[in-house]
């Protein structure tokens, strides 16, 4: 079993969006997936309840302190891949999730305020010595994202080449508990999630 934590200190970075769409993508790749939502807003768990069907995906709302027991239970239950969706502005919960994860994904938008939080997010993660990388969550036009990515790399931050675009399909799909793969199969959004999942699968050897 492999565990991915999605962590960012800045709200609105796209953590939950990436978490839920990655979860369905993994299920469609034949994996048994557990989505653990430790954000008090419980957006990922509410999305899951709206689905009305598990289809190989289970989800639960929990506090960070419950993660060790939940991960042990997931492993015993035959889960292949666990995704932990975290809350912003929560160093303690983020540190717990990072320590228990095999890899940490740090979504960020290419804005000054978002980029300025990367160092503090990585500082929390680096204490746990868990491998991590930034993924850009961008508007699908212009050079701002590429410029931001190169700036982060120049500062020594690990950044994935794969990017996620802020397309309307992501928002439309989650209204009734779907993913972009179910809302618009073969669309650009689904393709980007596929690419991200393939990168993570390669890193984690899922």
C-alpha positions as CSV (number, residue, x, y, z in Angstrom):
1,X,0.0,0.0,0.0
2,X,1.2,3.5,-0.9
3,X,0.1,6.7,0.7
4,X,0.0,10.2,-0.9
5,X,-0.5,13.3,1.2
6,X,-1.7,16.5,-0.6
7,X,-0.5,19.5,1.5
8,X,-0.4,23.2,1.0
9,X,-0.5,26.0,3.6
10,X,-2.4,28.3,1.2
11,X,-6.1,27.8,0.8
12,X,-7.5,27.6,-2.7
13,X,-4.5,25.8,-4.1
14,X,-6.5,22.9,-5.5
15,X,-5.8,20.2,-2.9
16,X,-9.3,18.7,-2.8
17,X,-9.8,19.0,-6.5
18,X,-6.6,17.0,-7.2
19,X,-7.4,14.5,-4.4
20,X,-10.9,13.5,-5.6
21,X,-10.0,13.3,-9.3
22,X,-6.8,11.4,-8.6
23,X,-8.9,9.0,-6.5
24,X,-11.3,8.1,-9.3
25,X,-8.5,7.9,-11.8
26,X,-6.7,5.4,-9.6
27,X,-9.9,3.3,-9.3
28,X,-10.3,3.3,-13.0
29,X,-6.7,1.9,-13.2
30,X,-7.9,-1.0,-11.1
31,X,-6.6,0.1,-7.7
32,X,-8.5,-0.2,-4.4
33,X,-8.4,3.4,-3.2
34,X,-9.1,5.1,0.2
35,X,-9.6,8.8,0.4
36,X,-9.0,10.2,3.9
37,X,-10.2,13.8,4.4
38,X,-8.6,15.5,7.4
39,X,-9.8,19.0,6.5
40,X,-12.5,20.2,8.9
41,X,-14.4,21.6,5.9
42,X,-14.8,18.0,4.7
43,X,-15.2,18.9,1.1
44,X,-13.7,15.7,-0.2
45,X,-15.9,13.6,2.1
46,X,-19.1,15.6,1.0
47,X,-18.2,15.0,-2.6
48,X,-17.9,11.2,-1.9
49,X,-21.3,11.1,-0.2
50,X,-22.8,12.8,-3.3
51,X,-21.5,10.0,-5.5
52,X,-24.0,7.4,-4.1
53,X,-21.7,4.6,-5.1
54,X,-18.2,3.5,-4.0
55,X,-17.0,1.7,-7.2
56,X,-13.9,0.5,-5.5
57,X,-13.4,3.9,-3.7
58,X,-13.9,4.4,0.0
59,X,-13.7,7.7,1.8
60,X,-13.7,8.9,5.4
61,X,-13.6,12.1,7.4
62,X,-11.1,12.0,10.3
63,X,-8.8,13.9,12.5
64,X,-5.0,13.7,11.8
65,X,-4.4,11.9,15.0
66,X,-6.5,9.0,13.7
67,X,-4.4,8.5,10.6
68,X,-2.0,5.8,12.0
69,X,-4.9,3.5,12.9
70,X,-6.8,4.3,9.7
71,X,-3.8,3.5,7.5
72,X,-3.2,0.2,9.4
73,X,-6.9,-0.7,8.8
74,X,-6.6,0.3,5.1
75,X,-3.6,-1.9,4.6
76,X,-5.2,-4.9,6.3
77,X,-8.3,-4.3,4.1
78,X,-6.3,-4.6,0.9
79,X,-6.2,-1.0,-0.1
80,X,-3.6,-0.2,-2.8
81,X,-3.5,3.5,-2.7
82,X,-4.4,6.1,0.0
83,X,-4.8,9.8,-0.6
84,X,-4.9,12.2,2.3
85,X,-6.5,15.5,1.7
86,X,-5.3,18.1,4.3
87,X,-6.4,21.5,5.5
88,X,-4.6,24.7,4.9
89,X,-2.9,26.7,7.7
90,X,-2.5,23.5,9.8
91,X,1.2,22.7,10.6
92,X,0.5,20.0,13.1
93,X,-2.0,18.0,10.9
94,X,0.2,18.5,7.8
95,X,3.2,17.2,9.7
96,X,1.4,14.1,10.8
97,X,0.1,13.4,7.3
98,X,3.5,14.0,5.7
99,X,5.3,11.7,8.2
100,X,2.9,8.9,7.4
101,X,2.9,9.4,3.7
102,X,5.3,7.9,1.1
103,X,5.1,11.0,-1.0
104,X,3.7,14.6,-0.6
105,X,2.2,16.6,-3.4
106,X,2.1,20.4,-3.0
107,X,-0.4,22.1,-5.3
108,X,0.1,25.8,-5.9
109,X,-1.3,28.5,-8.2
110,X,1.3,30.7,-10.0
111,X,0.5,33.8,-8.0
112,X,2.8,35.7,-5.7
113,X,0.8,34.9,-2.5
114,X,0.6,31.2,-3.3
115,X,4.3,30.9,-4.2
116,X,5.4,32.7,-1.1
117,X,3.9,29.9,1.0
118,X,5.9,27.1,-0.7
119,X,8.9,27.5,1.6
120,X,6.8,27.3,4.7
121,X,5.0,24.2,3.4
122,X,8.2,22.5,2.5
123,X,9.7,23.4,5.9
124,X,7.0,21.4,7.6
125,X,7.4,18.5,5.2
126,X,11.2,18.4,5.3
127,X,11.2,17.8,9.0
128,X,9.5,14.4,8.2
129,X,12.1,13.6,5.5
130,X,9.2,12.5,3.2
131,X,9.9,13.0,-0.5
132,X,7.8,15.9,-2.0
133,X,7.2,17.9,-5.1
134,X,5.2,20.9,-6.2
135,X,2.5,20.6,-8.9
136,X,1.4,23.8,-10.6
137,X,-2.4,24.5,-10.8
138,X,-2.7,27.0,-13.6
139,X,-4.9,29.0,-15.9
140,X,-4.5,27.1,-19.3
141,X,-3.1,30.1,-21.2
142,X,-0.1,32.4,-21.0
143,X,3.4,31.9,-19.7
144,X,2.8,32.8,-16.0
145,X,2.8,29.1,-15.0
146,X,6.0,28.3,-16.8
147,X,7.7,31.4,-15.4
148,X,6.6,30.4,-11.9
149,X,7.7,26.8,-12.3
150,X,11.2,28.0,-13.5
151,X,11.4,30.4,-10.6
152,X,10.6,27.7,-8.1
153,X,13.2,25.4,-9.7
154,X,15.8,28.1,-9.6
155,X,15.2,28.3,-5.8
156,X,15.9,24.6,-5.5
157,X,12.2,23.6,-5.0
158,X,11.2,20.2,-6.5
159,X,8.6,20.8,-9.2
160,X,6.8,18.3,-11.4
161,X,6.8,19.0,-15.1
162,X,3.2,17.8,-15.2
163,X,0.7,20.6,-14.5
164,X,-3.0,20.8,-13.8
165,X,-5.1,23.5,-15.5
166,X,-7.9,25.3,-13.8
167,X,-10.6,24.2,-16.3
168,X,-14.4,24.4,-15.7
169,X,-14.7,20.6,-16.1
170,X,-13.2,20.1,-12.7
171,X,-15.9,22.3,-11.1
172,X,-18.8,21.0,-13.1
173,X,-17.9,17.3,-12.4
174,X,-17.9,17.5,-8.6
175,X,-21.3,19.1,-8.4
176,X,-23.0,15.7,-8.2
177,X,-20.0,13.7,-7.0
178,X,-18.4,12.8,-10.3
179,X,-14.8,13.1,-11.5
180,X,-13.6,14.6,-14.8
181,X,-13.2,11.0,-16.1
182,X,-16.9,10.5,-15.6
183,X,-18.0,14.0,-16.6
184,X,-15.9,14.4,-19.7
185,X,-14.0,11.2,-20.6
186,X,-11.2,11.9,-23.0
187,X,-11.2,15.7,-22.2
188,X,-8.2,17.8,-21.4
189,X,-8.9,17.7,-17.7
190,X,-9.0,13.9,-17.5
191,X,-5.9,13.8,-19.6
192,X,-4.0,16.0,-17.1
193,X,-5.2,13.9,-14.2
194,X,-4.0,10.8,-16.0
195,X,-0.6,12.3,-16.6
196,X,-0.4,13.3,-12.9
197,X,-1.4,9.8,-11.8
198,X,1.1,8.2,-14.1
199,X,3.9,10.4,-12.6
200,X,2.9,9.6,-9.0
201,X,2.5,5.9,-9.9
202,X,6.0,5.9,-11.2
203,X,7.4,7.6,-8.1
204,X,5.6,5.3,-5.7
205,X,5.9,2.2,-7.9
206,X,2.1,1.6,-7.5
